[in-house]
Structure formats: structure tokens, C-alpha cells
Amino acid sequence: MRTETGSAPASGALGAKFHHTRALSEALVRPLSDADATIQSMDDASPAKWHLAHTSWFFETFVLRDHVPGYALHDERWPFLFNSYYEAEGQRYARPRRGMLSRPSLAEVLAYRAHVDAALIDALPDLPEVAQALVLLGCNHEQQHQELLLTDILHHFSVNPLEPAVWRGAPKVPVAMPGPIGWIEGQAGLVQLGVDSSDSTFSFDCEGPRHQALLTPHAIADRTVTNGEWAAFVADGGYRDPRHWLSDGWSWVQKEGIEAPLYWRQEGGAWTRFGLDGRRPVDPAAPVTHVSFFEADAYASWAGVRLPSEFEWEAAASAFDPESGNQLDAASPVEPRPSAGGPAFFGDVWEWTGSAFRPYPGFKAAEGAVGEYNGKFMSGQFVLRGSSCATPRGHSRPSYRNFFYPHQRWQFTGVRLAKDL
């Protein structure tokens, strides 16, 4: 459902989605201690405990407080702690200091979740349609935080010299390297893209309105770039040659001393990577991940091609099932896996495009605080398409627009190439 229009689903289906979503979040933090769930390793990442509380604050604020007569806040002090960026909801605790919140404890946050869950399930059958639409938005919002929760935990644990594993990983079975990249000829001319306002299925406001885009003759790769191919870029001096880099990217590489994807380390002449299952050898057949837009663009330049536009990507991916591929089904040490065959536009890694995150023609943010969800971030960020191994299955679709700043790479981000014909 669109965030600003459309009809809400039946409360039975919505209740099931709410229950499943809330249960998965708690399963993801089950291996964590209170200390694990409290730490914050960088400004971009938030403590696991904060994710659990913030997603509960969303339901409590926009559904229970605003649409359930007589509802009393679980703790009137907590909105200040767990509001993220909603200016309309007043002052909030500084994002870079979330790791200082040793209290409330993890147990108290889980009790808060139980309180919100019970109140919402009790109220759901009688909620007006606008409130049910907000519940659906809240479920999709929490699914986004489930992916962030996993990638933030990974970053938190990566800075611990012990490099602890969150989950024990399965034994690795060697897989043959895929053949050379093949090319899918893309649509050319005027194409219709984005979400139509009459579509009754869920989408975020930034995915519409539906509009025309002009595509010139092009081709898009039939798979993403692998670790083995990226290792060749590294070995060829890709991180030391300014010819391949945008000016801002080259400045970033030099300032930060970037030499390889995030979590890679060379040991005894071989590359290893750190994951949710600890440090393991890099699998050369698996999709490369944890690379920034700057790195993706430099690799494409080195390969003599380019990144696809988000419109080229959507036109190609619309023929494929967004619920297919390697995506999040249960709490486990997710990671990109070698291709099982086929273009695999969904799963494994989010794919950088060369498109800036800007509004479509006719875009209007929703009224009220929820209108701050996407619109105000349409500056300085680039669009990624698809889904990753940490994206809850069923969350994405061909029109989905993920977005991050060009230097960020702690998400499961990867690269699909394109070229002009």
C-alpha cells in the first residue's frame, strides 16, 4: 500500500504480518547480551537495543497514541530517547550518542515491545483504515530496521579485536567460479516506471508517481560482480589509480586509506572477510559486498563500462520475482552466496545505480510527521535497487528505492554493471 493513499488490508492478514515482523526482530537479537545490544561502533550505526525500541516507538506514537482513545504511553520519557529524525515529534536524543544509553536495559526494552504488541493487537480490529495503513507502514519500517540491525551488529562486532561470531556458520562448500559476465539487452525508448497511485499493494511514497523515462540503447549485466573479479581490480592497483575515481571518491580513498572492501583483510597472501559467522576466507565465487558507490563507480570505470541507471535496472528487473533469491527468512549468519544461475536481480546484495536519489515528477510528501520518512533525504544520496541477503523476504519489489550516501558501505551493497550499445 502507498503510504499516503490506498486501502488497508484486512486486520487478520495485517495482524499476522505484525506478529511475524515483531517476532523476527526479537529472534535476531536473541544471541546478544545486554552489552552487545547497547554498543554503537560509529555514528551511522545504532545499538540493537535502540532499533528494538525505536520500531516500538513508531507503533506507539503514530498508531496507539494518535488513534486509540485512552492509550497511555509506556514511559513518557522514552519518546525523547527513541525518536529518530521526526522534527514534528519534537526534541530527541543525539544519534551519535545512542550507545551511551545503558538504561533502559535490553530486558526493559523487550518489556516495552511486549506492552506495545499487546495494546496494538487488542486495538487492531477496531482501528480506522488510516491507522491500519500506518500499522502496515510500521511493519515495513521495522523490516528496514531488521536489515540495519544485522548490518549494525556486524559492524559493532568487527571493531572488537576478538572478532566474535554472532552465529556459528555452516561449513563452506567450494563452488565453481561463474563464467564471464553476459549481457541482457535492455528496453529502449519511453518506458513506464514507478508505482501507480491506483496500486493497492504497499509501496513507499518515493516509489511514485508512475511516470515515463527515456532509455537509450543499453545492456545490463546478467549477474553481479564477484569477489574474485574484485580481487583482480585490487591486484591491478585499482585503489591506487586516480584515473578510475570520481574526485570525491579519490579524496575519500586517500583520506580513509581504503584498499579493499570493508571487512576484507589480507593474511598470508590470501583475502579473508569478517561476517556474522566470524572471519572466514573470501569466497571468490560469491558477490562482492560492502563496497561504496565510489568503489562501485571506480570498478565500472576500470572494467570499461558503467553503472546502470535506476530506470534501466527497474525496466530489466520487472520481469523477475522479487521474492526469489537469497534473502532473510530467519535469524542466521546471512551473507551473499554464489549465484545459483539466472540474473538474480533480487537477493544477495543491494545494487548501486548511477542515479541520484531525487523525487519523481509530481512527487509530494505525505502530510504530517510520516511525510518526513523519505522526502527530506532526497539530497546527496544515490539509489540502490533490489534486495540483499539481510532484506526480509517479501519486503522488496522492482520499484523499491533504497538510498545511501556515496561513501557508505557497511550495508550489503554490491555491483551490477551496464554499458551503452
C-alpha positions in Angstrom: 0.0 0.0 0.0 1.1 3.5 -0.7 2.0 5.4 2.5 -0.3 8.3 1.5 -3.2 6.5 -0.3 -4.9 3.2 -0.8 -6.9 0.9 1.4 -5.6 -1.0 4.4 -5.5 -4.9 4.3 -7.9 -6.9 6.4 -7.0 -6.9 10.1 -6.4 -10.7 10.1 -3.7 -10.6 7.4 -2.3 -7.4 8.9 -2.2 -8.9 12.4 -0.3 -11.9 11.1 2.2 -9.6 9.3 2.6 -7.6 12.5 3.2 -10.7 14.6 5.7 -12.2 12.2 7.6 -8.9 11.8 7.9 -8.3 15.6 8.9 -11.9 16.3 11.7 -11.8 13.7 13.2 -8.7 15.2 13.4 -10.4 18.6 14.9 -13.6 17.1 17.7 -11.5 15.5 18.8 -10.2 18.9 18.5 -13.5 20.8 22.2 -14.3 20.7 23.1 -10.9 22.1 24.0 -9.9 25.7 22.8 -6.6 27.1 26.3 -5.2 26.4 26.2 -6.4 22.8 22.8 -4.7 22.3 24.0 -1.4 23.8 27.3 -0.6 22.0 27.5 1.7 19.0 30.6 1.5 16.8 30.0 4.5 14.6 27.6 7.4 14.0 25.9 5.6 11.1 25.1 2.5 13.1 22.7 2.3 16.1 22.6 -0.1 19.0 20.5 -3.2 18.6 18.5 -2.2 21.7 17.8 1.2 20.1 16.4 -0.5 16.9 14.1 -2.6 19.0 12.8 0.4 21.0 12.6 2.8 18.0 10.4 0.5 16.0 8.1 0.1 19.0 8.0 3.9 19.5 6.9 4.2 15.8 3.8 2.0 16.5 3.1 3.6 19.9 3.3 7.1 18.6 1.6 7.0 15.2 -0.9 4.3 15.9 -1.6 3.8 19.6 -1.2 7.4 20.8 -2.9 9.0 17.9 -5.7 6.5 17.2 -6.6 4.6 20.4 -8.6 6.7 22.8 -7.3 6.5 26.4 -3.9 4.8 25.5 -1.2 5.8 28.0 2.5 5.9 26.9 4.6 3.1 28.4 7.0 5.7 29.7 6.6 9.4 28.9 10.4 9.9 29.0 11.1 7.4 26.2 9.9 9.3 23.1 12.9 11.6 23.6 15.2 8.6 23.5 13.7 6.7 20.6 12.5 9.2 18.1 14.9 9.1 15.2 14.6 12.1 12.9 10.9 13.3 13.1 11.1 17.0 13.7 7.4 17.2 14.0 7.7 14.9 17.1 10.0 17.3 18.9 13.4 17.1 20.5 15.3 13.8 20.5 18.5 12.2 21.8 21.5 12.8 19.6 22.1 10.0 17.1 25.9 9.7 17.7 25.3 9.1 21.4 22.8 6.3 21.3 25.5 3.9 22.5 25.6 5.8 25.8 22.1 4.6 26.7 23.0 1.8 29.1 19.5 2.3 30.5 16.8 1.2 29.8 18.2 -2.3 29.7 17.6 -4.8 27.0 15.1 -6.6 29.2 13.2 -3.3 29.8 13.1 -2.7 26.0 11.8 -6.1 25.4 9.1 -5.5 28.0 8.3 -2.2 26.2 7.8 -4.2 23.0 5.5 -6.7 24.7 3.4 -3.8 26.0 3.1 -2.2 22.6 2.4 -5.5 20.9 -0.4 -6.4 23.3 -2.0 -2.9 23.0 -1.9 -2.9 19.2 -3.2 -6.4 18.7 -6.1 -5.6 21.1 -6.9 -2.4 19.2 -6.3 -3.7 15.6 -9.8 -4.9 14.8 -11.3 -1.5 15.6 -8.7 0.7 14.1 -9.8 3.1 11.4 -8.5 2.5 7.9 -5.9 5.3 8.2 -4.5 3.7 11.3 -4.4 0.2 9.8 -2.4 1.8 6.9 0.1 3.1 9.5 0.4 -0.4 11.0 1.4 -1.7 7.6 3.8 1.2 7.1 5.2 0.4 10.6 5.8 -3.3 9.7 7.7 -2.3 6.5 9.6 0.3 8.6 10.6 -2.4 11.1 11.7 -4.7 8.2 14.1 -1.9 7.1 15.4 -1.8 10.7 15.8 -5.6 10.8 18.4 -5.3 7.9 20.0 -2.3 9.7 20.1 -4.2 12.9 22.1 -7.1 11.2 24.5 -4.8 9.5 25.0 -2.6 12.6 25.7 -5.7 14.7 28.2 -6.9 12.1 30.0 -3.5 12.3 29.9 -3.4 16.1 31.5 -6.9 16.3 34.1 -6.1 13.6 35.8 -3.5 15.8 36.2 -6.0 18.6 39.8 -7.4 18.3 38.4 -10.8 19.2 36.1 -10.7 16.1 33.4 -12.7 17.7 30.8 -14.5 15.6 27.1 -13.8 16.2 26.1 -17.2 14.9 28.1 -20.3 14.1 28.4 -20.6 10.3 27.8 -23.7 8.3 30.9 -25.4 6.7 31.8 -23.9 3.4 31.5 -26.0 0.2 33.7 -24.8 -2.7 31.7 -23.6 -5.7 32.9 -23.2 -9.2 33.5 -19.7 -10.4 30.8 -18.3 -12.7 31.6 -17.8 -16.4 32.2 -14.4 -17.9 29.5 -11.8 -17.4 26.8 -11.9 -20.0 24.7 -9.0 -21.2 20.9 -8.5 -21.3 19.8 -6.0 -23.9 17.6 -3.5 -22.2 14.5 -1.8 -23.3 15.0 1.4 -25.3 12.6 4.3 -25.8 9.9 5.6 -23.5 9.1 3.2 -20.6 6.6 3.5 -17.7 8.3 3.2 -14.3 7.4 3.7 -10.7 4.2 2.9 -8.7 0.8 3.9 -9.9 -1.4 5.7 -7.4 -4.2 3.2 -8.0 -2.0 0.3 -7.0 -3.4 -1.2 -3.8 -0.2 -3.0 -2.8 2.2 -1.4 -0.4 4.9 0.9 -1.5 6.8 3.8 0.0 5.9 7.3 -1.2 9.3 7.8 -3.0 8.4 4.9 -5.4 5.9 7.1 -7.2 4.2 8.7 -9.1 4.4 6.4 -12.1 6.0 8.3 -15.0 7.8 8.0 -18.3 11.5 7.7 -18.6 13.5 7.7 -21.8 16.1 4.9 -22.1 18.8 4.9 -24.8 20.1 1.6 -26.2 22.0 -0.3 -23.5 22.7 -3.6 -21.9 22.8 -4.7 -18.3 24.9 -7.5 -16.8 23.3 -10.9 -16.2 24.9 -11.1 -12.7 26.7 -9.0 -10.1 30.4 -8.7 -9.8 32.1 -11.4 -7.7 34.8 -11.3 -5.0 37.2 -13.0 -7.4 36.7 -10.2 -10.0 37.0 -7.6 -7.4 40.3 -9.1 -6.2 41.6 -8.7 -9.7 40.7 -5.0 -9.5 42.6 -4.7 -6.3 45.6 -6.6 -7.6 45.7 -4.4 -10.7 46.1 -1.3 -8.4 42.5 -0.2 -8.8 42.6 1.6 -5.4 45.9 3.4 -6.3 45.0 4.7 -9.7 43.1 8.0 -9.7 42.1 7.6 -13.3 39.2 5.4 -12.3 37.8 7.5 -9.5 35.5 10.5 -9.2 37.2 13.4 -7.5 35.2 13.0 -4.2 35.9 9.3 -4.3 39.6 9.7 -4.8 39.7 12.1 -1.9 37.8 9.6 0.3 40.2 6.7 -0.7 43.2 8.8 0.2 41.8 10.3 3.4 40.5 6.9 4.8 43.3 4.7 3.5 40.8 2.5 1.6 42.5 -0.5 0.0 39.7 -3.2 -0.3 36.0 -3.7 0.5 35.0 -3.2 4.1 35.9 -6.3 6.3 38.5 -7.6 3.9 42.0 -8.3 5.2 45.0 -9.9 3.6 46.5 -12.8 5.5 49.4 -14.9 4.1 48.7 -13.6 0.6 45.0 -14.5 0.7 42.0 -12.4 1.4 39.7 -13.0 4.4 36.5 -11.3 5.3 34.6 -10.7 8.6 31.0 -11.7 8.7 28.2 -12.6 11.1 29.9 -16.0 11.4 33.3 -14.6 12.2 36.4 -14.3 10.0 36.5 -16.6 7.0 38.3 -16.8 3.7 36.8 -14.7 0.9 34.7 -16.9 -1.4 35.8 -15.8 -4.9 32.6 -17.0 -6.5 30.3 -15.0 -4.2 29.0 -11.5 -5.0 31.3 -8.8 -3.7 29.7 -6.7 -0.9 30.4 -3.9 1.5 31.5 -1.5 -1.2 30.6 2.1 -1.6 29.2 4.0 -4.5 32.6 5.5 -5.0 34.2 2.0 -5.3 31.4 0.7 -7.5 31.8 3.6 -9.9 35.6 3.1 -9.9 35.3 -0.6 -10.6 32.9 0.1 -13.5 35.4 2.6 -15.0 38.2 0.1 -14.6 36.1 -2.5 -16.4 35.4 -0.1 -19.3 31.7 0.1 -18.6 29.4 1.9 -16.2 26.7 1.5 -13.5 23.1 1.2 -14.6 20.6 4.0 -14.1 17.9 3.1 -11.7 15.4 3.2 -14.6 17.4 0.8 -16.7 17.6 -1.5 -13.6 13.8 -1.4 -12.9 12.9 -2.0 -16.5 15.1 -5.1 -16.6 14.2 -6.4 -13.1 10.4 -6.1 -13.6 10.3 -9.5 -15.3 11.7 -11.3 -12.2 10.2 -12.4 -8.9 11.2 -10.0 -6.1 10.7 -12.8 -3.5 13.3 -15.0 -5.1 16.9 -15.3 -4.3 19.0 -15.3 -1.1 17.0 -13.1 1.3 16.3 -13.1 5.0 14.0 -15.8 6.2 15.2 -16.5 9.8 17.8 -15.3 12.3 21.1 -16.7 10.9 24.6 -15.6 9.7 23.4 -14.2 6.4 25.9 -13.5 3.6 25.9 -13.2 -0.2 26.2 -16.6 -1.9 27.5 -17.7 -5.3 24.9 -17.4 -8.0 22.6 -20.4 -8.5 22.0 -19.4 -12.1 19.9 -16.7 -13.7 20.2 -12.9 -13.5 19.2 -12.8 -9.7 18.1 -9.2 -9.6 16.9 -9.8 -6.0 18.8 -11.1 -3.0 22.4 -11.3 -2.0 23.4 -7.6 -2.4 21.8 -4.3 -2.9 23.0 -2.9 -6.3 24.4 0.6 -6.7 23.0 2.6 -9.6 24.4 5.8 -11.1 21.1 7.6 -10.2 20.8 10.3 -7.5 18.0 9.9 -5.0 15.7 12.6 -6.2 11.9 12.9 -6.4 10.0 11.6 -9.4 7.9 14.2 -11.4 4.8 15.0 -9.3 6.1 13.6 -6.0 4.5 15.0 -2.9 5.4 14.0 0.6 2.6 12.8 2.8 1.0 15.1 5.4 2.2 15.0 9.0 5.3 13.5 10.6 5.3 10.4 8.4 5.9 12.8 5.5 9.4 13.1 6.8 10.0 9.4 6.0 11.7 9.8 2.6 11.3 13.2 1.0 13.7 15.2 3.2 16.5 12.8 2.4 16.5 13.4 -1.4 19.9 15.2 -1.3 23.4 13.9 -1.8 22.5 10.2 -1.9 22.5 7.5 -4.5 19.8 4.9 -5.3 20.4 1.1 -4.8 17.9 -1.4 -6.2 16.9 -5.0 -5.5 17.4 -6.5 -2.0 20.1 -8.3 -0.1 20.7 -11.4 2.0 19.6 -9.3 5.0 16.4 -8.0 3.5 13.3 -9.8 4.9 11.8 -11.8 2.0 8.7 -10.1 0.6 9.9 -6.6 1.6 11.2 -5.5 -1.8 9.8 -5.1 -5.3 11.1 -3.8 -8.7 10.1 -0.2 -7.8 11.8 -0.2 -4.4 14.3 2.6 -4.0 17.0 2.2 -1.3 19.4 5.0 -0.8 22.7 5.8 0.9 25.5 8.4 0.8 28.2 7.6 -1.7 30.9 6.8 0.9 28.8 4.4 3.0 29.5 0.7 2.7 28.5 -1.1 5.9 25.3 -2.4 4.2 25.3 -5.5 2.0 26.0 -3.4 -1.1 27.3 -4.7 -4.4 27.7 -4.0 -8.1 25.9 -4.9 -11.4 27.4 -3.3 -14.5 25.8 -1.8 -17.6 27.0 -0.5 -20.9 25.8 1.6 -23.8 25.0 -0.1 -27.1 
